[in-house]
């Protein structure tokens, strides 16, 4: 298949419409069959549930070209399962995980010409999402919903190379103890916008959010989970029921233990122990792992021994191994790679 005439090497991380998107509608208590359509625009009533009460959830994953020329996605079944959990929490109808995977597969295949070639550093970002679409004026769940999947080619997250980030300990709370921090709801990201704009205005790359109950434990940033490495190379990640269960984080912990032979631990991580770690990273779909070089806690600097010039050695091994699995250079665990074409 011929690829679109796009400057793959110079793509940014922005929206470029592709030819097809998938749409399914929930009405009268059931989902329709769903279909691929051409129109990227959505028409809805001014009183639609999503517009009035933010009843919307989403996922994010990538399709990419492997070294042997296949177009694949990475663990889409876990995205589908997480979206099921998000739907239940927001009183939305579940779009079954198997149909989710099928919808992703159809959409990627229909837009195969937009999947960047291997070696370009670019990928096809896949965004499944669902929202309440019928008019709702009283505070209650919508009765009708739309599930959609669109794709857009995006460039590498780190243009010009990896540079360790500087974070600040945020005065804002990301999630309440019994709130919605563990699901991928649009409302979680809306409330993080002021915090991230404030961080950027103060010269920081991201926020480190603490638990809202005690403000002593590390949780996550606005869009990524933390991963730490001790001085004896144990990989540690915060445990909390108010952070998003990152698919990348779960995959990295498996890689650390089963590919690199490292000890892994998921536990409470206290802010006052961060200074004792050798390395720190933020993990998520967009960049896999973003290294952290410095964390500033109200003027007090916590400088990681890995420094501000490059990834620490263990973070680098984790990054190289997981991206090697994704790109087909390293054999993947069973079921991790979904071949589309």
N, C-alpha and C positions, 0 to 999 in steps of 0.2 A: 504493500500500500504506500502511495506517495504521501509524504508529510506536507503539511501546510507550509507556506512560504513565510516562516517566522524566524527572526533573529534569535535563535535559541540561546546563544551564548550571552545575550544581553537582556534577557527577560528579568523583570522585577517581580516582586511579590504582590501582584495586583490582579484585578479581574479583567479577563478577556473572554467575551462570550464565545461559546463553541456551537456546533451545529444542532445538537439534540440535548434534551433534558427529559427526565422521567417524571411523570405525574400520576399519582393515585389519589382518589377521593373517598372519604369516609362519610356515608350518609345513610340514615335509617338503620343504624346499628351495624353496618358492614362496609368493608372496603370493596371498591370495584376492582376490575382486573388490572388497571394501570396501563400506561402507554408512553411511548416516546413521542415528544412533540417538538415543534420548531420554535414556537414563540417563547422568548425569555421573560416576557412580562406577565404579571399576575394582576387580575382584576378582582377586587373584593369590595364588599360593602363598607361604608365609612364607620359602621358600628361593629366590624368584625372583632371576634374575641381577641385575636392577637394584637390588634391596635389598641383595644381598651385595657386589657389586663395581662398583656405580655405572655400569653399562653403559647410558648414556642420552645422547641428543643432542636438540637442539631448534632451532627457528627462531622469529623474531618479525617480524611485518609488520602492516600496518594496512589496513583498508578504510574508505573515507570517501565522503561525498557531495560531488560537485563542484558548481561554481556552476550548471551546466546541469541538475542533478538526477540525474545518473548515480551509481551506486555503483561504485567502482573500487578496484583495488589497484595498488601501485607496484612494478614489476619483480619479480614473484613467481618468475619463472624463475631469477633469480639466487639467491634463497633456496633453491630446489629444487636447484640445482647445488651450493651450499655444503653442503646437507644430505647430498648424495651423497658429497662429500669427507669430511665428518665420519664418515659410516657406514663408509667404507673404513678410516679411521684406527683406529676402535674395533672392527674385525673384525665389523661388523654388515652384514646384507644391505642393498643399495642399494634404496631406494624411488625409482623413476625420477622424474626431474625433471618429465616431462610429466604423470605421474600425480599428483605433488605439486601442481602448478598446478591440475589438475582437482579434486583434493580440497579445496583452498582455495576454489576457485570454488563448489563445491557447498555447502560449509559456510557461506560468506558469504551465498549466495543464500537458503539455508534460514533464516538469521537476519537477513534484510534489515530486519525491523521493529526490530532493535536497532542499526542503523547510524545514528548521530546525524545530525541535519539539518545542512545547510551553514550555516556561520556560528556554530555553537554552540561551536566550539573543541574539541569532543569527536570521538572516532573509535572504530571497532570494532577492538580489538586481536585479532590472529589468532595463535594459538600452535600450530604443528605440532610434534610430538615423537615420539620412538621409543625403545623400551626393551626389554631382554631380559626375558622374562616366565616362562620355564620354570624349574624348580628347578635351581640350579647350586651345588654345594658345593666342588668342586675349582676352582682358579683357571683358568678357560678361558672362551671366549665362549659365550653362550647358544645354544641351538638354535632357539628360537622367540622371535618378536618381535611387538610391537604398534606400529603407527603410528597416531597419532590427531591430530585437529585440533579445538581448541575456540576459541570466540570470547568476548570480553567487552567491553562498552562501557567506555571510559575517558575521563576528562577531560583537559584540556590539561596538559602536563607542567609548564608554568610557570603556576601559578595566581596571578593578581594581577600578572602581568608578569614580564619577564626580569630576573634579577639575576645579575650576574657571580659566578662561583664562586671560592672560595679552596681551593687544593689543597695537599697536602703531598707531598714526595718520600718515598716509602715505603721502609722498611727491609726489607719483605717482597718476595719475588720472585713475579711473576705466572706465569711460564712458564720451563721449562728450554729450552736451545738446541735440543734435538732432541725436545722434548716435544709437548704438545697445544695450545699457545697459538693455533695457526692454525685450529683447528676450534671449533665451538660445542657443546662437551660440558658436561654439567651439572657434572662434577667441577671444571672450571676456575672455575666460579662458587662452588662450595662452598668452595674454598680461599681465595677472596677475601673471604669473609664476616668473618673475624676482622680482616683488615686494614681493611675499611671501617668496622666497628664501632669499632675503635681510632681511626681518623681522625676519626670523628664525635665520639667522646669527648674528643678533643683540640681540637675546634672547627673542623675542616676539613670541606669538602663532599665531597671525593673524594681519591683517591690518584693520584700520578703514579708509575707503575712504570718502573724502568730495566731495561736488559738484564741478565740474571743473570750473564752471562759476565764483563763488564767493569764493570758498574754506572756507565757513563759516558754511555750513549745512552738517549734517551727512547723508550718503547715505547707504552703506552696506559694507560687507567684500567681499573678492574674491568669496565666494560661499554661503553666507547666508545673510538674512535680519536681521536688528536689531529690538529688542523689548525692551522697557524701562518701568519701573514701577515708578510712582511718590511716594512721601512719604505718600500721602493719598490714595494709591493703585489704581490710574488710570493707565490703560495700554495704552501706547503711542507708535506708530510706525511711522517712517519717511515716508512722502509723497513725491514722486518724480516720474517723468516719465522716469527717466534714471536708475531705479533699477528694478530688476527682480520681477515680481509679484509672490512671493512665495506662494505655496499652503499650506504649513505648517503655514506660518504667517496668512493667511486668516482664516485658521481653528482655530488657537489659539485665534484670535480676537473674533470669534464667540463663542468659549468656554468661554472666559473671560466674555462676556456679557450675554450669555444665560444659562450657567451652573454655573458660579461663581458669577453672579450678579454684575460684576465690570463695571465701566465706561470705555469705550474705545475711543481712538482718533487717527486719522491718520492725521498728519500735518507736517509742516516743523519743524525739530529738529535742533537747532543750537548747534555747538560745545561748545560754552561758557555756555550753560545751562546743559550740561551733568553732571557736578559736583553736580547738585541739585537733580538728580534722586536717588531713593533708591536702585534700582536693574537694571541690564542690562543683556540681553541674546542675543545669535545668534540663529536664528531658520532656520531649513532646514530639508530635508528628512533624512539625515544620523543620526543626533543625536536628532531630534525634537527641543530641546533647549539646547544650551551650555551656561552655566553661564559665565559672565564676571566679574572679580573681580577688575581689574585695567586697566586704559587706560593711556598711556604715550604720551603726546603731546610735542615732542621735549625737553625732559628732565623734563617737568612738569608732575607730577603724579596726576591722578584723581582716587582716591580710592573710590569704591562704598561701601556704608554702609553694604551691604550684605556680604562683606568680601571675603577672598581668601580660605575659607575652604569648603564651600558647597553652593548649590543653595540658593538664597533668598526665603523667604516663599511664595511669590506670584508666582514667576517663578516655584517653586516646585509644587504648586497646578495646574498651567497650564500644566506642564509636566505630572503629575500624571493623570489628567483628560483626556488629549488627548491620552496618551498611553493606558489608560483604555478603551476609545472608540475604539481605533484601535485593541485592544486585546480581545474585546468582554465582558469586565467586566462591562462596562457602556453602556447604550443604546445609539446608534448613531443617529444623525439626519438622516432623510430619504435621501437615495441615497449616503451616505458617504462610505458605505462598499460594495464592489463588491465581492460576494462569488464565488470563482472559483471551489472549490470541497467541 
